[in-house]
């Protein structure tokens, strides 16, 4: 199985930290955010990794190189301009193969074990679904959530739901390449509309994850994660 780490964002809310450092290279407990993901993937046996980049992308390549030091094989999908999540994935499809692949947002921290990805893929095949999403309890900074998850693990649009009926998408998902077949390579496209379209056909399933997940989108949340990793704050 292959994985893609999304690392093309500018990180506007992280400025000035991201004026000279791409957001995935910001450190937590002495280690870049993106390295936490790479190490977990390799430990789970997922060693073929695609990383897209745009803002300061060369610094990501210089820091990680071909991934040998981590036991990985990293290839890069550079973007002249950020293509958003779906656009970035569509641009990289030639590197991801024909089978379902795992995607992780590079600006998150999560202790979910990627070793579960293989069984999730088998379930996607068995149920003939297009996508699987890892969902978390709505955090304080996103109380409205994103999607609903029903008892059969089917995910649906949460736009008309109340916050107690929704969960937040963690940025971790497994997708069939066909989900992106109508996204022209090189064009910017967001992931949420594609997912909602698939949800309308009951083609998206998911899981409510109760472990540790942080959307590291602001300096304050980065500092909070650092304190948690040092044991200075409960997580």
N, C-alpha and C positions, 0 to 999 in steps of 0.2 A: 504494500500500500504506500502511496505517496502523500505528502503533506505540503500545504502551501501556508506560509506565514505572510500576512499582509503588513507591509512596512512602508507604504508609499505616502502616508499622510504627512501634512505639514506640521501639525501639532500647534495650531494657533493658540489654544488655551494654555499651552505649556510655555509660551514665551515669557521671559527671554531665554529660558533653558534650551529651547529648541532652535534658537537663532543660529547656533553653531554646531549643535549635536542633533542628529535625527532621533525622533522620540523613541524608537525601539532600542537605541543604544544608551538611554538613560539608565543609571544603575540603581539596583535595589540589593542591599546586603552585599555590596562589592561585586555585583554581577549584572551585566546589561539585561534588560527585560527580555530581549529576544533570545538570549542565551538560556534563560530559564526554560523557554519553550523548546529550544533545540535539544537540550539535555534530557528533558522529559520524553521527547519523541524518540530519541536514540535509545533510551532505556527501555522503551516500549517496543523496540525493534523496527521503528519507522525511521529509516536512514536516508531515504531519497526526499530531499526537501527543496522546494521552490520558494524563493523570496522575491517579491516585487519591490521596487523602490522608485522614488522620484526625487523628493527633497533631500539633498545631501546624500544621495544614494551611493556614491563612490565611497563614502566613509563607512557605510555598512559593508560593502565588499571588502574594503581594506581590513576591517575589524574581524570579519568572519572567514574571509577567503573561500576556499573550496570546502570548508567544513571538516577537513581531515582531523584536526586537533580534537574535535568532538565525536569522532567516529561517524560523521555524516558525509553525505555527498550533496553539497549545496550548489544549485544553479540559480541564476538570477534572471528576472524579467524586468528590465528597466523600462520606465515610462517617461517620455519626454515631458509630459504633463500628467498630473494625477488623473486616473481614469475612474475613480470611485471603486467601490468594492466589486460589484459585478463586472465592470469594465476591466478591472485589473485581473480578475480571474479568467475572463474570456480571452484576454490577451495572452495568458499563460497556458491555455489549454493544450497547446502542442507539447508542453513540457510535463503535463500532468497525466497523460495517458488516457486510455479509454475506460478505465474502471472508476468507481466512486473514489473520491479523494477527500482528505481531511483538510479543513481550512481553519486557521487560528489568527485572530487579530493580534498583531505584534505589540499593541499598546495595552495589553491586559496582563493580569497575573492570575493564574488559576492552578489549583492542585488536582484537577481532574486528571485521571490516568489515561493517556492515549492508547494504552494497551486494550481498552474496551472498544476501540474503533473497529476492529475486525469483526467482532460479534454484531456491532451496530450495522455494519455493511451487509452481513449475512441476513439480518432482519429486513433491511431495505430491499434486498433481492427477494426474500420470501414474501414480503407484503407488496412488492412492485411499487415502491414509493420513490420520489425524486430527491428528497432531502430529509436530513435529520438535524435537529437543532438542540443544543444544550442550553437550557433555560435556568435562570436563577430567580430567587425571591427579589422583588423590586427593591433596589437600594434607595436610600434617602434622596439622592440626587436625581432619581428617575422613578418617582412614585407611581406614575400612570402605567408603567410597564409597556410591553410590546404586543404580546400574543397570548392567546388562551391555549391551555393544554387540557384535553378531556381524559376520561378514564381509560380510553383505548389508546392513549398516547398520541392521538392526532392533534396537530397544532392548527389553530385557526386565527383569523384576524381578530385582534383585540380592540379595534377602534371603537366599537360600540359597547365595550365592557367597562365595568367599574374596576378601580384599582385592585380590589380584593379578588377579582376574577382573572387577573393577568399575571404574567411573569415577564422577566426581562431577558432578552437574547444576550448571551455572553460573548458573542462573536466567535464561538466555536461551533462548527457544523461539518457535516459530511454531505457531499453533493454528487449527483450524477453529472457527467459532462453535458448531457442533453439539456439540463436546466438552463444552460447559457448559450444554446445553439442559435438563438435569435439576436444575440448581442454582437454587433459587428466589431471585429478586432480593431482596436485603436480608438473606439468611441467610449465616452464616459457614460457609465450607467450605474445606478444604485441597486443594491441587493434587495432591499425591502420590497419594492414593487414586484420583482420576480418571484419572491417568496409568497407574497400575497396572491399573486396570480395562481401559483401552484396550490396554495391553500384552498382556493375556491374550488379546485378539483379534488380536494382531499388527498393531496400527494405529498404532504409534509407531516412528519412525525417528530417526536421530541422526547426529552427527559427533563424532569425537574431536578437540578443538582443542588444539594444542600451543603456541599463543601465550600472551600474558600475561593472566592472570585472577586477581583477588583478591576474595575474599569479605570485604568490609570490615566485619566484625562486632564487632570489639573495638578499643579504643584502641590496643592494641599493633600490630594489623594496619594500622590507619590510619597510625600512625607509620612502620611499615615501608614502606608504599606511598609515603609522602612522601619517605622517604630514597631510594627507588628512582627516583622522578621527578626528584630533585635529582642523581642520579648518584652517590649516596654509598653505594649498596648494589646488588649485581648483581640483576637481575630475571629 
